[in-house]
């Protein structure tokens, strides 16, 4: 982290316009490091808030309908059609698309994180380009509504991953990148400079907000030769604003390639996470197999790929978008809802066992009459209705305190059992080992697991375990020495979490059976 500290010390500054942006976003409770640690490191059971700020015509249909004859696609096309009415109409959309009750509903089913797509242009004057430049005033109130979303989420212990879904010029050829036509971000140094400026501003605004899960600096970029250098530049800039804010980057639809790239970035920039997206409905026709064959492919192809990526990244991998929807041909001869339910449960089992989090696309459609809407998919039975960790069941929940007290009574027993297993395992090799480091890691891991489980209203479990354990191990060896045994500390930490997870799952199972 010395390199990161030097970056921050050399370049840290607060431009005057950032203070104006802060005022628009609004004020939040003072930063709570203990709560923030849970939001950032826990397992994420999430959903996207599509078309709240980065509009798409097939999701937010009503606001586009009035201008159908002009066929606007990107949000910039839409605000051009609106003309002088754009500020009024956009504010009406922001004020009504989501409400506090949405977050209450999410929390009641165990959703603990949302991914919030935003366009770079919501920062307004001084940050807007192309069509958005002439409509910068349209977005004077946008950050207020971003702040309202963050505050509502915080009220229900929901973390927010702010996803810069669109960057200047567009990072892909789709209209949800904010531009219609070919991507131009990587063809223009001016666009890239503005993108870095916007990323810096978002990092400044969000780094000290307790329930911010992280900042995603790009969504579904093209696999462009300039992308890796852009990531390097963007990460340096984020680390000027915060040494600890988790930063999420896209895999450009090339998981294997960007696993290697992000592995290197993590070694220099700390908490960096790779986001991959999984859609089965857009497969080529020659690969639109029956659902049974798709499930087989999930198990035999996707599972090993995700396991490899997760192992290389020490668990810093999320599924930023996925859906229950399958090609029509995959459901032929079956009830489509039943097929989607079977496939979705298989998907979730695989993603939850290989990644640190998942985010369904998307929470709602204009009329919630399709399976792209998570609410519709749940109501129709295509998606599960609860997402709590440990198989938690609200109808039979024992109190947090009871479970924590029972775990504490077993601490010594569990530690000695696991330590003995560790000693037996390493006895096959010659050399010195740091069993004290293993025991210390176990105790720290169990303490953290109990904190995550009990601090908030609903239980949380560690998702970014190796990231957290490695940070604790570095701190421990800096005080106690024995850096060669740091790996044993990490192993003890992880095994404590395994022990506690097994314990809680067993208790919940027993309660359900009674």
PLY file of the C-alpha trace (Angstrom):
ply
format ascii 1.0
element vertex 514
property float x
property float y
property float z
element edge 513
property int vertex1
property int vertex2
end_header
0.00 0.00 0.00
3.07 2.31 0.07
2.69 2.87 -3.67
-0.96 3.74 -3.20
-0.15 6.13 -0.37
2.43 7.91 -2.51
-0.13 8.35 -5.28
-2.62 9.90 -2.90
-0.12 12.16 -1.13
1.25 13.48 -4.40
-2.01 14.31 -6.14
-4.75 14.77 -3.54
-6.83 17.91 -4.08
-10.46 18.96 -4.04
-11.50 21.04 -7.07
-14.09 23.73 -6.29
-16.72 22.16 -8.57
-16.58 18.98 -6.47
-17.99 20.89 -3.52
-20.94 21.88 -5.69
-21.44 18.25 -6.69
-21.39 17.24 -3.01
-24.06 19.80 -2.22
-26.26 18.36 -4.98
-25.78 14.79 -3.80
-26.77 15.72 -0.26
-25.40 14.86 3.15
-25.16 11.46 4.78
-24.48 10.22 8.29
-20.77 10.32 9.26
-18.76 7.50 7.76
-19.08 4.34 9.87
-16.04 2.19 9.11
-17.44 -0.92 10.84
-20.71 -0.86 8.86
-18.89 0.05 5.64
-16.66 -3.00 6.08
-19.74 -5.24 6.09
-21.31 -3.58 3.05
-18.09 -3.83 1.04
-16.88 -7.31 1.97
-20.04 -9.34 2.46
-21.63 -11.74 0.02
-23.82 -9.68 -2.31
-27.33 -10.87 -3.15
-28.25 -8.10 -5.53
-30.31 -6.60 -8.31
-29.77 -3.86 -10.88
-31.81 -0.65 -10.85
-31.93 -0.40 -14.62
-33.27 2.78 -16.27
-33.37 4.84 -13.12
-30.66 7.15 -14.49
-29.31 5.56 -17.67
-32.53 5.14 -19.63
-33.32 2.39 -22.12
-36.50 2.51 -24.24
-37.47 -1.15 -23.68
-37.40 -0.70 -19.88
-38.70 2.83 -19.26
-41.19 2.80 -22.10
-43.59 5.62 -21.19
-41.05 8.43 -21.24
-40.02 7.36 -24.76
-43.53 6.81 -26.14
-44.24 10.49 -26.79
-41.27 10.65 -29.16
-41.72 7.30 -30.90
-41.80 8.89 -34.35
-38.20 10.06 -33.84
-37.10 6.63 -32.60
-34.74 7.85 -29.84
-32.45 5.13 -28.53
-29.76 6.55 -26.25
-30.74 8.93 -23.47
-29.02 11.74 -25.36
-31.42 11.20 -28.28
-34.33 11.37 -25.85
-33.38 14.65 -24.19
-32.82 16.20 -27.62
-36.38 15.24 -28.54
-37.65 16.74 -25.27
-35.95 20.09 -25.90
-36.76 22.75 -23.31
-38.99 20.32 -21.40
-36.15 17.89 -20.72
-35.37 18.95 -17.13
-39.02 18.80 -16.05
-39.64 15.43 -17.69
-36.45 13.80 -16.49
-37.06 14.95 -12.93
-40.58 13.52 -13.08
-39.04 10.18 -14.10
-36.39 10.24 -11.36
-39.00 11.14 -8.77
-41.31 8.22 -9.61
-39.29 5.31 -11.02
-38.28 3.98 -7.59
-39.67 4.63 -4.13
-38.68 3.87 -0.54
-41.09 0.91 -0.58
-38.95 -0.76 -3.27
-36.02 -0.98 -0.86
-38.20 -2.19 1.97
-39.45 -4.93 -0.35
-35.91 -5.89 -1.39
-34.72 -6.11 2.22
-37.68 -8.29 3.17
-36.53 -10.97 0.71
-32.83 -10.80 1.55
-31.53 -8.57 -1.24
-28.63 -6.73 0.37
-27.08 -4.84 -2.56
-28.17 -2.91 -5.63
-26.17 -2.00 -8.70
-27.11 1.51 -9.78
-26.31 2.27 -13.45
-25.65 5.96 -14.10
-24.49 7.92 -17.12
-21.43 10.12 -16.72
-23.58 13.10 -17.72
-25.55 13.15 -14.47
-22.66 15.17 -13.03
-23.94 18.03 -15.17
-22.11 21.14 -16.37
-18.39 20.69 -16.80
-18.71 16.91 -17.15
-21.02 16.54 -20.16
-20.03 15.93 -23.80
-21.70 15.69 -27.20
-25.51 15.80 -26.98
-25.39 16.00 -23.19
-23.26 19.15 -23.27
-26.11 21.30 -24.58
-28.49 19.73 -22.06
-26.23 19.84 -18.99
-28.80 21.90 -17.04
-31.25 19.02 -17.47
-29.17 17.13 -14.92
-28.87 19.80 -12.23
-31.09 17.73 -9.92
-29.90 14.27 -10.90
-27.42 13.86 -8.04
-30.14 14.72 -5.55
-32.06 11.64 -6.69
-28.88 9.54 -6.61
-28.47 10.62 -2.99
-32.07 9.70 -2.28
-31.53 6.18 -3.63
-28.40 5.77 -1.50
-30.22 7.01 1.61
-33.23 4.74 1.11
-30.92 1.78 0.56
-28.97 2.61 3.72
-32.17 2.75 5.75
-32.67 -0.95 4.98
-28.99 -1.99 5.23
-28.69 -2.32 1.46
-25.35 -1.55 -0.17
-25.06 0.41 -3.40
-22.62 -0.35 -6.21
-22.58 2.78 -8.37
-21.98 1.63 -11.94
-20.84 4.23 -14.47
-22.86 2.55 -17.18
-21.99 5.06 -19.90
-18.79 7.01 -20.57
-18.08 9.85 -23.06
-18.38 8.71 -26.66
-19.67 5.31 -25.61
-17.56 2.30 -24.59
-19.56 -0.15 -26.72
-21.93 -0.08 -29.68
-25.12 -0.31 -27.61
-27.32 2.69 -26.88
-27.14 2.03 -23.12
-23.56 3.37 -23.37
-25.16 6.79 -23.84
-24.44 7.17 -27.54
-26.06 5.92 -30.73
-23.66 4.36 -33.21
-20.11 3.04 -32.99
-18.18 3.33 -29.73
-15.83 6.33 -29.72
-14.41 6.40 -26.18
-11.15 4.76 -27.17
-10.80 6.71 -30.43
-10.58 10.07 -28.68
-8.08 11.24 -26.04
-10.51 14.04 -25.22
-13.26 11.54 -24.40
-10.88 9.48 -22.27
-9.70 12.54 -20.36
-13.30 13.49 -19.60
-14.04 9.89 -18.56
-11.16 9.99 -16.05
-12.41 13.33 -14.75
-15.88 11.85 -14.21
-14.49 8.73 -12.52
-12.44 10.94 -10.21
-15.52 12.99 -9.31
-17.63 9.91 -8.54
-14.81 8.50 -6.38
-14.64 11.77 -4.45
-18.41 11.84 -3.93
-18.81 8.22 -2.84
-15.68 7.11 -0.99
-16.89 8.27 2.43
-20.51 7.10 2.12
-20.99 4.16 4.46
-23.25 1.94 2.35
-21.39 2.35 -0.93
-20.28 -1.15 -1.96
-17.91 0.20 -4.58
-17.54 2.15 -7.80
-17.76 0.40 -11.17
-15.73 2.52 -13.57
-17.08 1.02 -16.82
-19.84 -1.30 -18.04
-19.51 -3.89 -20.83
-16.63 -2.19 -22.66
-15.38 -3.34 -26.02
-12.24 -5.45 -25.77
-10.19 -2.59 -27.19
-6.36 -2.45 -27.26
-6.58 0.75 -25.16
-8.76 -0.76 -22.42
-6.00 -2.12 -20.19
-4.17 1.22 -20.19
-7.46 2.98 -19.48
-8.01 0.73 -16.45
-4.53 1.54 -15.17
-5.12 5.26 -15.54
-8.59 5.15 -13.97
-7.43 3.10 -10.98
-4.58 5.51 -10.30
-7.10 8.34 -10.25
-9.53 6.56 -7.94
-6.70 5.82 -5.53
-6.00 9.55 -5.36
-9.43 9.93 -3.77
-9.50 6.73 -1.73
-7.03 3.96 -0.95
-9.78 1.57 0.14
-12.87 2.12 -2.05
-13.52 -1.14 -3.95
-13.27 -0.61 -7.71
-15.15 -2.85 -10.16
-14.14 -3.27 -13.81
-15.78 -5.11 -16.71
-14.35 -8.19 -18.42
-15.21 -6.99 -21.96
-16.95 -10.35 -22.57
-13.55 -12.04 -22.26
-13.37 -13.53 -18.78
-10.14 -15.45 -19.20
-8.16 -12.52 -20.64
-9.31 -9.97 -18.07
-8.85 -12.38 -15.19
-5.14 -12.17 -15.92
-5.21 -8.41 -16.36
-7.16 -7.75 -13.16
-4.92 -10.13 -11.24
-2.06 -7.78 -12.03
-4.09 -4.67 -11.24
-5.05 -6.06 -7.83
-1.39 -6.42 -6.90
-0.92 -2.66 -7.41
-4.27 -1.11 -6.60
-5.72 -3.23 -3.80
-9.43 -4.00 -3.70
-10.27 -4.42 -7.40
-13.13 -6.67 -8.54
-13.84 -8.19 -11.97
-17.44 -8.03 -13.18
-18.68 -10.59 -15.70
-22.18 -10.79 -17.20
-24.09 -13.99 -17.95
-26.97 -14.02 -20.41
-28.25 -17.17 -22.07
-31.07 -15.67 -24.11
-28.70 -13.97 -26.59
-26.87 -17.12 -27.64
-26.45 -17.90 -31.36
-29.25 -20.05 -32.74
-26.96 -23.06 -33.12
-26.31 -22.98 -29.35
-29.90 -22.51 -28.16
-30.15 -25.97 -26.64
-32.98 -27.50 -24.57
-32.85 -26.46 -20.93
-31.44 -29.82 -19.79
-28.46 -29.36 -22.10
-27.97 -25.75 -20.95
-27.82 -26.93 -17.34
-25.26 -29.55 -18.37
-23.21 -26.79 -20.00
-23.50 -24.70 -16.84
-22.01 -27.50 -14.80
-19.37 -28.73 -17.23
-18.19 -25.51 -18.91
-19.22 -22.40 -17.00
-18.52 -23.77 -13.53
-14.85 -24.62 -14.27
-14.35 -21.25 -15.99
-15.75 -19.32 -13.04
-13.84 -21.43 -10.54
-10.59 -20.75 -12.39
-11.26 -17.00 -12.59
-12.29 -16.82 -8.94
-9.20 -18.74 -7.84
-6.88 -16.50 -9.86
-8.55 -13.38 -8.44
-8.72 -14.74 -4.87
-12.50 -14.51 -4.99
-12.76 -10.94 -6.34
-15.34 -11.82 -8.99
-19.03 -10.90 -9.30
-21.85 -11.57 -11.74
-22.89 -7.96 -12.37
-25.82 -8.93 -14.60
-27.74 -12.15 -15.16
-31.33 -13.12 -15.92
-33.75 -16.02 -15.77
-34.71 -15.61 -19.44
-33.96 -18.39 -21.90
-34.39 -18.63 -25.68
-37.89 -19.80 -26.63
-36.48 -22.89 -28.33
-34.84 -23.97 -25.06
-38.28 -24.24 -23.45
-40.08 -26.06 -26.27
-42.34 -28.81 -25.02
-42.18 -27.52 -21.43
-43.80 -24.88 -19.28
-41.39 -21.95 -19.87
-41.72 -20.73 -16.28
-40.82 -24.16 -14.92
-37.82 -24.36 -17.25
-36.64 -20.91 -16.24
-37.10 -21.74 -12.56
-35.04 -24.90 -12.90
-32.32 -23.08 -14.81
-32.29 -20.04 -12.51
-31.83 -22.12 -9.38
-28.95 -23.94 -11.06
-27.45 -20.60 -12.08
-27.69 -19.15 -8.59
-26.21 -22.25 -6.99
-23.24 -22.05 -9.35
-22.74 -18.28 -9.08
-23.04 -18.27 -5.29
-20.48 -21.04 -4.97
-17.92 -19.40 -7.28
-18.30 -15.62 -6.92
-18.68 -12.93 -4.26
-22.02 -11.66 -5.53
-24.80 -11.60 -8.12
-27.04 -8.84 -9.52
-30.20 -9.71 -11.47
-31.07 -7.52 -14.48
-33.32 -5.72 -13.60
-35.54 -4.78 -10.63
-38.46 -3.49 -12.68
-39.85 -2.79 -16.11
-42.34 -0.02 -16.86
-45.30 -2.36 -16.39
-43.47 -5.33 -14.80
-44.95 -7.69 -17.37
-41.90 -9.68 -18.37
-39.21 -11.89 -16.88
-36.56 -9.19 -17.26
-38.28 -7.73 -14.19
-37.02 -9.52 -11.09
-40.30 -8.74 -9.34
-42.28 -10.34 -12.16
-39.94 -13.34 -12.29
-40.34 -13.87 -8.53
-44.12 -13.49 -8.65
-44.34 -15.99 -11.52
-42.11 -18.49 -9.73
-39.17 -18.28 -12.14
-36.88 -16.85 -9.44
-36.59 -17.63 -5.71
-38.46 -15.37 -3.30
-35.70 -15.26 -0.64
-31.95 -14.57 -0.87
-30.74 -14.66 2.74
-27.36 -16.31 3.43
-27.03 -19.60 5.32
-30.48 -20.73 4.15
-31.89 -18.17 6.63
-35.63 -18.37 7.03
-37.49 -15.44 8.56
-40.33 -17.60 9.84
-38.06 -19.69 12.05
-35.20 -17.34 12.84
-33.39 -17.81 16.14
-32.00 -14.56 17.51
-28.57 -13.35 16.42
-27.51 -13.25 20.05
-28.32 -16.92 20.65
-26.28 -18.07 17.66
-23.34 -15.78 18.45
-23.24 -16.94 22.08
-23.35 -20.58 21.04
-20.54 -20.02 18.54
-18.40 -18.29 21.15
-18.80 -21.29 23.48
-17.39 -23.47 20.71
-14.52 -21.17 19.70
-11.74 -23.09 21.48
-13.10 -26.45 20.41
-13.39 -25.38 16.77
-9.95 -23.76 16.77
-8.22 -26.81 18.20
-10.05 -29.14 15.81
-9.15 -27.08 12.77
-5.59 -26.46 13.95
-5.02 -30.17 14.41
-6.32 -30.80 10.91
-4.00 -28.11 9.58
-1.00 -29.58 11.43
-1.77 -33.04 10.06
-2.05 -31.62 6.54
1.27 -29.74 6.52
3.16 -32.61 8.22
3.68 -34.12 4.78
6.26 -31.40 4.06
9.50 -30.57 5.77
10.20 -27.14 7.22
8.99 -24.71 9.85
5.37 -23.65 10.06
3.58 -20.82 11.83
0.86 -22.58 13.76
0.46 -19.49 15.95
-0.33 -17.57 12.78
-2.96 -20.13 11.83
-4.57 -19.92 15.29
-4.52 -16.12 15.22
-6.10 -16.15 11.78
-8.78 -18.54 12.96
-9.67 -16.33 15.92
-9.79 -13.20 13.77
-11.85 -14.98 11.12
-14.42 -16.16 13.63
-14.65 -12.71 15.23
-15.27 -11.15 11.82
-17.83 -13.82 10.89
-19.76 -13.12 14.10
-19.61 -9.37 13.48
-20.96 -9.76 9.95
-23.66 -12.09 11.18
-24.94 -9.94 14.03
-24.27 -6.24 13.41
-27.12 -5.49 10.96
-30.81 -6.36 11.12
-30.43 -9.39 8.83
-27.36 -11.65 8.81
-24.48 -11.15 6.41
-21.67 -13.50 5.51
-18.25 -12.71 4.11
-18.09 -12.76 0.33
-14.65 -11.30 -0.35
-13.07 -13.63 2.20
-9.56 -13.83 0.81
-9.39 -10.07 0.22
-10.37 -9.43 3.84
-8.19 -12.23 5.23
-5.13 -11.06 3.30
-5.53 -7.51 4.57
-5.80 -8.80 8.16
-2.79 -11.08 7.63
-0.63 -8.19 6.38
-1.55 -6.21 9.48
-0.81 -9.18 11.75
2.63 -9.98 10.34
3.59 -6.29 10.40
3.18 -6.47 14.19
4.27 -10.05 14.91
6.61 -10.93 12.06
6.63 -14.24 10.22
5.61 -13.04 6.75
6.52 -16.49 5.43
3.56 -17.83 7.41
1.07 -15.26 6.21
-0.63 -17.96 4.13
-1.33 -19.93 7.33
-3.04 -16.92 8.88
-5.24 -16.65 5.77
-6.05 -20.37 5.89
-7.06 -20.13 9.56
-9.24 -17.11 8.81
-11.02 -18.88 5.97
-11.55 -22.10 7.92
-13.13 -20.18 10.79
-15.68 -18.80 8.33
-16.33 -22.29 6.97
-16.85 -23.61 10.50
-19.28 -20.84 11.41
-21.21 -21.13 8.12
-21.67 -24.87 8.65
-22.83 -24.23 12.21
-25.43 -21.61 11.25
-26.72 -23.67 8.32
-27.14 -26.66 10.63
-29.09 -24.60 13.20
-31.38 -23.18 10.51
-31.96 -26.67 9.09
-32.88 -28.02 12.53
-35.25 -25.11 13.17
-36.98 -25.63 9.82
-37.46 -29.33 10.57
-39.04 -28.70 14.00
0 1
1 2
2 3
3 4
4 5
5 6
6 7
7 8
8 9
9 10
10 11
11 12
12 13
13 14
14 15
15 16
16 17
17 18
18 19
19 20
20 21
21 22
22 23
23 24
24 25
25 26
26 27
27 28
28 29
29 30
30 31
31 32
32 33
33 34
34 35
35 36
36 37
37 38
38 39
39 40
40 41
41 42
42 43
43 44
44 45
45 46
46 47
47 48
48 49
49 50
50 51
51 52
52 53
53 54
54 55
55 56
56 57
57 58
58 59
59 60
60 61
61 62
62 63
63 64
64 65
65 66
66 67
67 68
68 69
69 70
70 71
71 72
72 73
73 74
74 75
75 76
76 77
77 78
78 79
79 80
80 81
81 82
82 83
83 84
84 85
85 86
86 87
87 88
88 89
89 90
90 91
91 92
92 93
93 94
94 95
95 96
96 97
97 98
98 99
99 100
100 101
101 102
102 103
103 104
104 105
105 106
106 107
107 108
108 109
109 110
110 111
111 112
112 113
113 114
114 115
115 116
116 117
117 118
118 119
119 120
120 121
121 122
122 123
123 124
124 125
125 126
126 127
127 128
128 129
129 130
130 131
131 132
132 133
133 134
134 135
135 136
136 137
137 138
138 139
139 140
140 141
141 142
142 143
143 144
144 145
145 146
146 147
147 148
148 149
149 150
150 151
151 152
152 153
153 154
154 155
155 156
156 157
157 158
158 159
159 160
160 161
161 162
162 163
163 164
164 165
165 166
166 167
167 168
168 169
169 170
170 171
171 172
172 173
173 174
174 175
175 176
176 177
177 178
178 179
179 180
180 181
181 182
182 183
183 184
184 185
185 186
186 187
187 188
188 189
189 190
190 191
191 192
192 193
193 194
194 195
195 196
196 197
197 198
198 199
199 200
200 201
201 202
202 203
203 204
204 205
205 206
206 207
207 208
208 209
209 210
210 211
211 212
212 213
213 214
214 215
215 216
216 217
217 218
218 219
219 220
220 221
221 222
222 223
223 224
224 225
225 226
226 227
227 228
228 229
229 230
230 231
231 232
232 233
233 234
234 235
235 236
236 237
237 238
238 239
239 240
240 241
241 242
242 243
243 244
244 245
245 246
246 247
247 248
248 249
249 250
250 251
251 252
252 253
253 254
254 255
255 256
256 257
257 258
258 259
259 260
260 261
261 262
262 263
263 264
264 265
265 266
266 267
267 268
268 269
269 270
270 271
271 272
272 273
273 274
274 275
275 276
276 277
277 278
278 279
279 280
280 281
281 282
282 283
283 284
284 285
285 286
286 287
287 288
288 289
289 290
290 291
291 292
292 293
293 294
294 295
295 296
296 297
297 298
298 299
299 300
300 301
301 302
302 303
303 304
304 305
305 306
306 307
307 308
308 309
309 310
310 311
311 312
312 313
313 314
314 315
315 316
316 317
317 318
318 319
319 320
320 321
321 322
322 323
323 324
324 325
325 326
326 327
327 328
328 329
329 330
330 331
331 332
332 333
333 334
334 335
335 336
336 337
337 338
338 339
339 340
340 341
341 342
342 343
343 344
344 345
345 346
346 347
347 348
348 349
349 350
350 351
351 352
352 353
353 354
354 355
355 356
356 357
357 358
358 359
359 360
360 361
361 362
362 363
363 364
364 365
365 366
366 367
367 368
368 369
369 370
370 371
371 372
372 373
373 374
374 375
375 376
376 377
377 378
378 379
379 380
380 381
381 382
382 383
383 384
384 385
385 386
386 387
387 388
388 389
389 390
390 391
391 392
392 393
393 394
394 395
395 396
396 397
397 398
398 399
399 400
400 401
401 402
402 403
403 404
404 405
405 406
406 407
407 408
408 409
409 410
410 411
411 412
412 413
413 414
414 415
415 416
416 417
417 418
418 419
419 420
420 421
421 422
422 423
423 424
424 425
425 426
426 427
427 428
428 429
429 430
430 431
431 432
432 433
433 434
434 435
435 436
436 437
437 438
438 439
439 440
440 441
441 442
442 443
443 444
444 445
445 446
446 447
447 448
448 449
449 450
450 451
451 452
452 453
453 454
454 455
455 456
456 457
457 458
458 459
459 460
460 461
461 462
462 463
463 464
464 465
465 466
466 467
467 468
468 469
469 470
470 471
471 472
472 473
473 474
474 475
475 476
476 477
477 478
478 479
479 480
480 481
481 482
482 483
483 484
484 485
485 486
486 487
487 488
488 489
489 490
490 491
491 492
492 493
493 494
494 495
495 496
496 497
497 498
498 499
499 500
500 501
501 502
502 503
503 504
504 505
505 506
506 507
507 508
508 509
509 510
510 511
511 512
512 513
